[in-house]
Amino acid sequence: MSDAEGQSDIGADDDTAADADMGDLFDELEELEDIVDTPAEREQVRETMRAAMVASKATSPFGRVIRGYDRGDLAEALLGALLFGIPMAVEGGTQEVAVFLAAHTGALAGTFLFSVGLVVGIIYVADIQDVRVHQPLFGLIPRRLVGVVGVSLLTATLLLTGWGRVDWSAPYLAVANVVVAFVPMSIGAALGDLLPGS
């Protein structure tokens, strides 16, 4: 092979490498993990995945591969929910919207489902980060989705109750108030969870 041919091969490899990203690397490693034969080989692939994750975190807060869900992710979701939710807790307009939703069951259910859809879109569709579903609950439900929605819903309930913004003697209206506060809290929780890139 001539030097010119070797140079053109190297240039082609460089172009391919430029098109690849950490997500592609994780795809390849996950495929490799499925086909290796021994537990030692699988552990070696997992160690390589952990090293790649550490390397991706060192480069940029965006475009990282995010896998797993832990207490740190819950804390980030809680912070995001509070940042977006506290204004809703003190704003009188929250109660006005809740009164309307309490009178329109379909709108109340639609508002809740729309919020969950927004969370799914932010986490899994918007490509803010390369989020991988790791060990889903019941083999189907992503832990990150449950964590973000759960933190948002619990935070909305506790904040509105603790600050006397809802009266649980009228439970349907109280639920409507929680759902109204849940909308921005869920968006904040999803962004809070993803933007630090953990």
N, C-alpha and C positions, 0 to 999 in steps of 0.2 A: 504494500500500500504506500502511495506517495505521501509526502508531507501535506500537500494540498488537500488530498482526500481525507487525511486524518483531521485537518483543520475544519473541513466542512462537516464531518461527523460531530466534532466537538461543538460547533456552532448550533447544529440541530439539537443536540442534547441540551444546550443552554436554553434554547427557545422552549423546549418541552418543560424544563425545570421552571422557567419563568411563568408558564401557564398553570403549573401545579400550585396548590396551596396546602395549608395544614389540613383542611378538610379532606383533600385527596389522600394525603398521607394516612389519616385515620381510617379512611375507607379501606385502603390497602392493608393496613395493619389488622383491621377487624376481619377482613377476608382471610388473612394469614392465620389469625387466631383460630378460625373455624377449621382450617385444613391441617394444622400441625398435629403430630401423632401423640406426643407424650405430654404429661403435665409439666415437665421441666421446660419444654419448648413453649407451651402456652404461657407459663410464667415469664419467660424471657420476652415474649411478644408484649405482655402486659407491662413489663418494666420499660420497654421501648416506648410504649404509648404514654406512660407517665413522664418519661424524659421529654418526649415531644410536646406534651402539654405544658411542662415547665418552660420549655424553650418558647412556645407560642405566647405565654404570658409575659415573657421578658421583652417582646418586640413591640406590641401595640395593645391598647385597651380594646380595640375593635378587631373583628375577624378571627377571634380565638375559637378554639374548639372547647366547648363546655360539655362536660360529661359528669354525671352524678349530681347529687343534691344533698346538702348537709346543713348544719346549724348556721354557718356563715351565710349561706344563700337565704335561709329564713330571716336572718337579721337584716340582710339587705332589702328583702321584700317588705319587712316591717317598716324600715326607714322610709322606703318609697311610698308605702301606703299612708304613713303619717304625714309626709310632706304634701301629698296631694289631698289628703282627707281632712286635716285639721280645718282648712278654710270651709269645707262642706259642713263640718260640725257646728261652726259658729254662724253660718249664713242662714238667714231666715228663709231664703228661697228653697232650701232643701225641704222644709216642711210643706211649702206650697206645692211643690212637685209631688211629694208623698201623698198629699190629700187627693190629688188628681189620680195618681196611680192606684191608690186604695179603692177608688171608685171604678177603676177599669182593670179588671183582673188580667186580661190579655196583654195590656200595655205593661203591667207589672212583670209578668212572666217574660215578655219580650225584652224588657229592659235588662233583666237578669241574664238572659241567654245572650243578648247582644254584648254584654260586658265580658262574659266568659269567652265569646267569640273573639273579642278584641285581644284578650290575654293570649289566646291561641295564636292569633295573627302576629302579635308582637314577639312572642317567644319563638315560634316555629316557622313563620312565613316571611317576616320582614327582613330576615338576614342581617340583623344587627350583630348577632354572633352565630357561630355554627353550633347549634344546640343539639346534642345527641340524647336520645331517650335511653336511659340506663336503668335496668332492673325495674320495669314498670310494675305498678301495683296490679295484682291479679293477671299479670302478663299483658295488660292492655292499657292501663291508665298511667300516663307519665307522672312521676313523683313531683317534678317541677311544677306542672300544671296544678296538681292538688295543693302543693305548698303555697303557691302564689294566690290561688283563689281562696284557700282556707285562711291564710293570714289576713287577706283583705276583708273577708266576711267577718272573721272574729274581731279584727281591729275596729271595723265599722260598728259592730254590735256593742263592744265594750266601751268605745269612745262615746257614742251617742247615749248609751245608758248611764255611764259614769258622769257625764256632764249634764244629765237631766234633760236631754233633747228629745227623748222618746218616753212615752208612757205605756208600759206593758199591760196596763189594764185595758187598753185598746190594741190587742196584739196585731191585728191586720194592718192598722195604720203604723204601728211600730216597725213591722217588717218592711212596709213600703219605705219608711224613712231609712232603714238600714240599706235597702237596695239602692236608693238614690245616692247615698254616701259611698256605697260599694263601687259604683261606676268609676269615679276618678281614683279611688283607692286601688282598685285592681290594675288600672293603667300604671299608676305610680309604683305598685309592687312589682309588676312585670319589668318596668324600666329599671327600677332600683336593683332588681336581681341581675339583670343582664349587663347594665352599663359598666359596673366595675369589672365585669368579665371573668368572674370566678367560676 
